[in-house]
Amino acid sequence: MSSCRVLTVLGMHRSGTSCLVEGLESAGVAACVSGDPHLGPLREHVEIMLLNESVLNQSWGSWADPPKRIKWTQEHRAARDRFIERHRPSSGVWLFKDPRTLLMLEFWQEAIPELELVGIFRSPMAVAKSLTTHLGQLPVERGLSLWQAYNRRLFDYRKRSAFPVLTFDSGDGFLKGFGSLLNALKLTPQRDGFDFFTPSKVHNNVWQAAPVPDQIDQLWRALRSITGALGRSP
């Protein structure tokens, strides 16, 4: 049996997930990335992205249209298990990340019951504006709706079990949370300081104070209330 610990980052698109993975890599975590030039700095593996999207399609949804329930087939299960068998090391700490995992955590927990979770979120308007910038035709209102769908799941998962949740809304807040996260996960940086991070990685801070619908604002406040309450997943 593998003695490798397995982590996944739960966070929606444009919310600092790749920056968090880069930081965990600096502490010796082996991140599962494909090196696909089309992914750029996303710190993800294209096979996981395609598998997750296939499951979402099977559930009559997509990353941009989160389904209410997730359904997967035996073929999905077999592809997932083969991927884990090929890529999971025999020891150490292994990490995979894809924002879609936040919509379908149970699919991965079925194969890895001991899966450890780390959450991250970002202010709703900053995410919505960033999605518009990168996707062009996505209206801000649609981006806010997606923020709510993804982060409602993050908050609900956090209510079920204690795991670290970080905010990507300020450089100081992120670095403080990241330092506490390393302690909670019993990890030690292998490089001096947090040189993986620069303040420029936190974009669109100007939108943090922008008004959003009440339900979204309440969820954002609820998420902020659980940052710093770190704990290992059972």
N, C-alpha and C positions, 0 to 999 in steps of 0.2 A: 504494500500500500504506500502511496506517495505521502511523504511528510511535508509536502509543500503547502504553505498557506496560500489562499486565493482571495484576492480583493477585487471588487469592482467599484467604479465611481458612478454614483447616481446623480445625474444633473442634466438639464436640458441643453439643447444647442445654444451656443454663444454665451455660455455661463461660466467659463473658466475651467471646464473639465480638462482640457489639454494642458493648461498651465499646471493644474494640480497633479496630473500624471507625470509631467516633467519633474516636478518637485519630488514626487515619490521615487522616480528613477534615480534622482540624486542621492537618495537614501538607500540605494541598493536594491530596490524593487525591480523585478524583471517585467517590464511592460510588454504586452503582446501587441506588436505593431507590424504592419505588413511592408512598410517601406515603399508603398505605392506613391509615385510622384504626384498623382492626382489628389491625394489626401493632404499633401503639404505637411504642416506641423500639427495635424489633428491628433496624433498619437493613438491611432485606432488601427484595427485590422480589417481589411476589406471583406474577408470571408464572414466575419461576425456581422458587419453592417448588412451584407446581402442576406445572410440567414435571418437576422432580425426583421428586415424589411419583408422577407418572404412570409414569415409568420404573421406579420401585421396584415399583409395582403390576404392571407388565408382567413384572417379575422375580419375581412371587409373594411380595412383601414390602411393607414400608412403613417409615416412619421409626422406628416402634416395634417393627418385626420385620425387622431387616436381612437381606436375602437373601444367600445365599452367592455368587451370581454375578449380574452386572448384564447385562440384555439391553435393547436399545432398537431401535425400529423406524425406518423411513425417515421416518415422520411426526414422531417425536421429533427426529430429526436435523434435519429441515427447520425445525421450530419453534425449535429451539435456534439454528440459523444465522440465521434471520430476526430473532430477538431480539438477537443480537450485532450484526448489521448495523444495526438500528435504534438501539441504545443506545451502542455503543462510539464514543467520540470519535475524532477524527483524530490527536490528539496528547495529551500529558500522561500521567497515570497513572490508570487506571480500575480500580475494585474492585467485585466482586460477592461476596455472602456468603449462604449458606444452610447450616445444619449438615448437611443431607442430602448436600451435595457431598462430604463426607468418605466417604460410602458409594459414591460413583459418580464419582470424580475422572476416570477414564479417559474418560467420556462428554464431559466438558468439554475435556480435553486433546486429544481427537480434533479439535476445532474450533480450539483455541488451543494449539498445541504449545509456544509460548513462555511459557505461563502460569507466573507466579511464585507461590510458595506461602509462606504464613505460618501457623504452627500455634499453637494455644493449648489448654491443658487446665486442669482444676481437680480438686481432690481427689475421689475416688469417692463418699464418703459425703455431701459437700456437694452434689454433683450429684444424687445419689439423693434426698436430702431436699428439694432444691429442686424436682425433678420431681414429687414427691408433693404438695408445697404447691400447685403450679400446676395439676396435673392431677387432684388429688383422690383418685382411686381407684387410682393406680399404686403397687403395693407397693414398699417400699424394695429388696427383693431383686431385683425386676424392673428397678428403676433402676440397681442395681449391675451387672446383666447387660448392660444397654444401654451403660453406661459402658465396660465391658470390650470390647464389640463395636466401638464407635466408636473408642476410643483404641488398640486393637490395630492398627486400620488407620492411624491417625496415626503410630504408632511404626514400622510397616512402611514407610510412605511415606518417613519420615525416614531410614530405613536405606538406601533406594534413592538418595536425592539429598539434598544438604545444603540445608536451608532453616531460617530462624529459627523457634524454638519458645519460647513464653512460658508462664509459669504464672500463673494467676489466684488463687492460694492466699493471697496477702498483697498489700497495697497497695504496700509498699516493693519487693517482688520484682517485681510487675508493672511499676511505673514504671521500675525499673532496666532490666528487659528491654526495655521500650518505647523507652527512650532508645538502647539498643544497636541495636534494630531499625531506628530511623530512620537511624542511621549506615550500617547494612548496606544499606539500600534507597536510600541517598543522598537522603534527604528531610529537609527542614528545617521545623520548626513555624512556622506563619504567625501564631500567637498566642503571647503571653508565657507561658512555663511550660507545664504540663500541666493547664490549667484544665478540660479535659473530664472529669477524673477526680476523684472524691472517695472517701475510704475507705469510705463507706457502700455503694459499688457492689460491694464484696466482702462477700457475705452468708454466713451460716452457717459462719463460721470455726471455731465451737465443734466442728463435726463433723470437722475435719481429722484429729484424733487418734483418731477412733472406729475400732475394729477392723473389718477387712474380710477376706474370704477370701484365702488366701495368694496365689493366682494373680493376683488383682486388685492386691494390695499389691505384688507383684513388678513388675507392669506400671507401677504408679504410680511406684515407685522408678526404673525404667528411664527413664520420661519425665523425671523430675526430673534424671536424670544428663545429659540432652542439652539442658537449658535453658542459654542463654548461649553455646552452640556455634553461632554465627550464620554463615550463608553464603547467597549468592544461589543460587537454583535454576538448574540448567544451562539 
